[in-house]
Amino acid sequence: MSEGSRTTTALLNNLHDADNDAAWREFDERYRPILVGFARRLGLSEADAVDVAQETMVQFIKEYREGKYDRERGRLRSWLLGIARFRVAGIYRKRAVSRVSRGESAIVDMPRDDEFEEAWDTERRMTILRSALEKLRTTTKIADKTVRAFEMVALQQRPTAEAAAELEMTENDVYLAKSRVASKLREIVASLEKVYDEDSV
């Protein structure tokens, strides 16, 4: 199976081989963007979010190689989320200590449990969407202007007339572009969802 197309189950099986660099690289490319976006959605700076992602990946790799990750006891999503939550909480605790050192209130609102879950699920969807758009651009013959029209109207919520003017298209062409890209994108997103298939592991 080609890199990037393995299901989570198949990918985890390949990770048992510590020397399988391709599998580890694929795992990193699949989950690091979700972890960075997850941390950013919880109010962390870009630098802190990158650190949370790095520390989460390193800890997961360590625990996986030590045989601590048991797929029978929980989903991969839950395992990664648990590590990342601990890292995010650590940064919030540091913020509280920093506030005290400045003579301010130590109260720092930690995200609620449902906020952690929502941030992960939202960022997972966005990561899949970004990957789908990239795949659409590189593996289909759809013109870049057509994809751009879709992004402006469907993702950026810009008025059709505004997108048409900027892209030098008619409004009808923008509507057609949106419809064409949306249809193809649904197919790609569905295939990527199967690749992640987190619920089954």
C-alpha positions in Angstrom: 0.0 0.0 0.0 1.4 3.4 -0.9 2.5 5.9 1.7 -0.4 8.1 2.8 -3.1 5.5 1.9 -2.8 3.1 4.9 -5.7 2.9 7.3 -4.9 3.7 10.9 -5.0 0.0 11.7 -2.5 -0.9 8.9 -0.3 2.1 9.8 -0.1 1.1 13.5 0.8 -2.5 12.5 3.7 -1.1 10.5 4.9 1.0 13.4 5.8 -2.2 15.3 8.9 -2.1 13.1 11.0 0.7 14.7 13.1 0.9 11.6 10.2 1.5 9.3 10.9 5.2 8.7 8.2 5.5 6.0 5.5 4.4 8.5 6.7 6.7 11.2 7.0 9.6 8.8 3.4 9.0 7.6 2.2 8.8 11.1 3.8 12.1 11.9 2.5 13.8 8.8 -1.0 12.6 9.5 -1.3 13.6 13.2 1.2 16.4 13.8 -1.0 19.0 12.0 -4.0 17.9 14.0 -2.1 18.3 17.2 -0.7 21.8 16.3 -4.2 23.0 15.3 -5.8 21.4 18.3 -3.4 23.3 20.7 -3.9 26.6 18.7 -7.7 26.3 19.1 -7.2 26.0 22.8 -5.5 29.4 22.9 -1.8 28.5 22.8 0.7 30.4 20.8 2.1 28.9 17.6 5.4 28.2 19.4 3.7 26.5 22.3 1.4 24.6 20.0 4.4 23.3 18.0 6.0 22.2 21.3 2.8 20.4 22.4 2.7 18.5 19.1 6.3 17.6 19.3 6.1 16.4 22.9 2.9 14.4 22.2 4.5 12.7 19.3 7.7 11.8 21.1 5.8 10.5 24.1 3.4 8.4 21.9 6.4 6.9 20.0 8.1 6.1 23.3 5.0 4.5 24.8 4.1 2.6 21.6 7.6 1.1 21.4 7.4 0.1 25.0 4.1 -1.7 24.3 2.0 0.6 26.5 -0.5 1.4 23.8 -3.2 -1.2 23.8 -5.7 -0.9 20.9 -8.2 -3.1 22.8 -8.4 -0.5 25.6 -9.1 2.6 23.5 -9.0 4.4 20.3 -5.8 6.1 19.0 -7.6 9.4 19.1 -8.2 9.0 22.9 -4.6 8.1 23.5 -3.1 11.0 21.6 -5.7 13.4 23.0 -4.9 12.3 26.6 -1.2 13.0 26.1 -1.9 16.4 24.4 -4.3 17.4 27.1 -1.7 16.8 29.7 0.8 19.0 27.8 -1.7 21.8 27.2 -2.6 21.7 30.9 1.1 22.1 31.8 1.3 25.3 29.7 -1.8 26.7 31.5 -0.2 25.9 34.8 2.9 27.8 33.7 0.7 30.7 32.8 -0.8 30.7 36.3 2.7 30.7 37.9 3.8 33.5 35.6 0.7 35.6 36.6 1.5 35.1 40.3 5.1 36.2 39.8 3.8 39.4 38.3 1.5 39.9 41.3 -1.7 39.1 39.3 -4.4 36.6 40.0 -3.4 33.0 39.5 -6.8 32.1 38.0 -6.4 30.9 34.5 -9.5 29.3 32.9 -8.5 25.8 31.8 -10.5 24.5 28.8 -13.4 22.2 29.7 -13.4 18.5 28.8 -15.9 19.2 26.0 -13.6 21.9 24.6 -10.7 19.5 24.3 -12.9 17.1 22.4 -14.4 19.7 20.2 -11.0 21.2 19.4 -9.6 17.8 18.4 -12.6 16.9 16.2 -12.7 20.3 14.5 -9.0 20.3 13.7 -9.2 16.7 12.5 -11.9 17.8 10.0 -10.0 20.8 8.9 -6.8 18.7 8.5 -8.7 16.3 6.3 -10.2 19.1 4.3 -6.8 20.8 3.7 -5.4 17.4 2.7 -8.3 16.9 0.3 -7.9 20.3 -1.3 -4.2 19.6 -1.8 -4.9 16.2 -3.3 -7.6 17.7 -5.5 -5.1 20.3 -6.8 -2.3 17.8 -7.5 -4.2 14.7 -8.7 -7.1 16.1 -10.8 -7.4 18.3 -13.9 -9.5 20.9 -12.1 -8.1 24.4 -12.8 -6.6 26.3 -9.9 -9.0 29.2 -10.6 -11.9 26.8 -10.2 -10.6 25.6 -6.8 -9.9 29.2 -5.8 -13.5 30.1 -6.5 -14.7 27.3 -4.3 -12.4 28.3 -1.5 -13.5 32.0 -1.6 -17.3 31.2 -1.7 -17.6 28.0 0.3 -14.7 28.3 2.9 -14.1 32.0 3.2 -17.9 32.8 2.9 -17.2 35.7 0.5 -20.0 36.9 -1.8 -20.3 35.3 -5.1 -20.1 38.6 -6.9 -16.9 39.5 -5.1 -15.2 36.2 -6.0 -16.4 36.6 -9.6 -14.9 40.1 -9.9 -11.6 39.1 -8.3 -11.2 36.0 -10.4 -12.5 37.6 -13.6 -15.3 35.0 -13.8 -19.0 35.3 -14.2 -21.2 34.7 -11.2 -22.6 31.6 -12.9 -19.1 30.3 -13.5 -18.4 30.7 -9.8 -21.5 28.7 -8.9 -20.5 26.0 -11.3 -17.0 26.0 -9.9 -18.3 25.6 -6.4 -20.6 22.8 -7.3 -17.9 20.9 -9.3 -15.2 21.2 -6.6 -17.6 20.3 -3.8 -18.7 17.2 -5.6 -15.1 16.0 -6.2 -14.0 17.1 -2.7 -16.7 15.0 -1.1 -15.2 11.9 -2.8 -11.7 12.7 -1.6 -12.7 13.5 1.9 -14.6 10.3 2.2 -11.5 8.3 1.1 -9.4 10.2 3.6 -11.9 9.5 6.4 -11.5 5.8 5.7 -7.7 6.2 5.9 -7.9 7.7 9.4 -10.7 5.3 10.5 -10.0 6.1 14.1 -13.2 4.7 15.4 -12.2 1.2 14.5 -8.9 1.1 16.4 
